[in-house]
């Protein structure tokens, strides 16, 4: 039975009716995060005693923004005895390490805070413990069976943490920690101004756009239109619309920030986001644009090679090379997961063995897949959608065999714990509709349920339509008009041979055309009836 607009609205309303956090005032209290109150009191006391605070971030968008959020918070409260570190992907490796500690504070120091990392920093945590250096880990990656010996760990993924949503990004955890410190200091500083940054990190780190995440992203997108952040004003110039969606952000803004860390220059992105000087900001922005171009070229080359050499199994795809650029493995894995419609694993050889990135597809929980293969793997960590993996080269074929033996019962579907509902949109086609229902009203209805993204994908509809006209665009794309609807349609990178007045079955999404500011059908698949 074909869906009506009323039925579409009912289904989407049902999906979201149990999402509790509609406004900022409804967000959970910071101290509902395990250890947030105690850790906040330690930082408040350290501030009062003017101790030096070292913040250690990560080189991806989430880790960079988490570091910037912490630095902005200390700037707002007027505390200057603080510095931050964005590790270099190639020289420092991932996250907090003994080398980083010794390099920046020596064998003794006042206090260390990690953001978006630390949950697997066992050696560094023990180093701090033995030397009496207070260490507060804030992270969102899934913990191992044992935890680092830190002073306090703030991570909603801890089994005994009762925070309202498990899957929030590292920058969100850092923002909540700042809110906790604010309470401990009895400060009046306004932290909502940082939520534009949290919005970027939430989208970039592929967090489910449900519950708290949806609330923050909606607020951040709205505030972005008139942002006071100099860096965000410049990043907005990359957008092709004045009313961006989460998808627009993920395509046009977050890759620029991510490119810096991927190419080994994460500090450039953090300095850009912190910069308040027009001239310096322009210089840093130009560097980001150049790094992003370099990242695109490198990723394209690696993707082409990976597609040719990949092992494609029923429930996974994997590729390996001795010389691929480590910084683009995650991008390539994401593109391969989308192309092959299954989790993707991409590895390159380093001095420490094989190092790789993995990306999930659909509702498969990537971390559960990896935990079942831990006997073949070295260090690995991440969340349900993305992970970093180390593996000894002699065990690579064993891991491949594990992936090859996966079946439908051994891949674990992810249900967002805060949602409480299975995701009817993850299965592919949302439903079939009449051509006469493809209009401005349908797009407006869908826009009520933005932001679409992870765990809230944009509905894909199906319709049987008669072709009115076909136009080839630069021998790359095809533009269609159909009878029964006045909405134009475009099929990217398409060259199907379909005749005028022929009946076709079309799978499509509805979008706002950024050039004409009108609804447009974006065709995902078109075939003869």
Secondary structure by P-SEA (a helix, b strand, c coil): ccccaaaaaaaaaaacccccccccccccccccccaaaaaaaaaaaaaaabbbbbbbbcccaaaaaaaaaaaaaaaaaccccbbbbbcccccccccccaaaaaacccccccbbbbccccccaaaaaaaaaaacbbbbbbcccccccccccccccccccccccccccccccaaaaaaaaaaaaaaaaccccccccaaaaaaaaaaaacccccaaaaaaaaaaaaaccccccaaaaaaacccccccccaaaaacccaaaaaaaaaaccaaaaaaaaacccaaaaaaaaaaaaaaaaaaaaaaaaaaaaaaacccccccbbbbbbccccccaaaaaaaaaaaaaccbbbbbbbccccccbbbbbcccccaaaaaaaacccccccccccccccbbbbccaaaaaaaaaaacccccbbbbcccccccccccccccccccccccccaaaaaaaaaacccccccccbbbbbbccccccccccccbbbbbbccccbbbbbccccccccccbbbbbbbcccccccccbbbbbccccccc
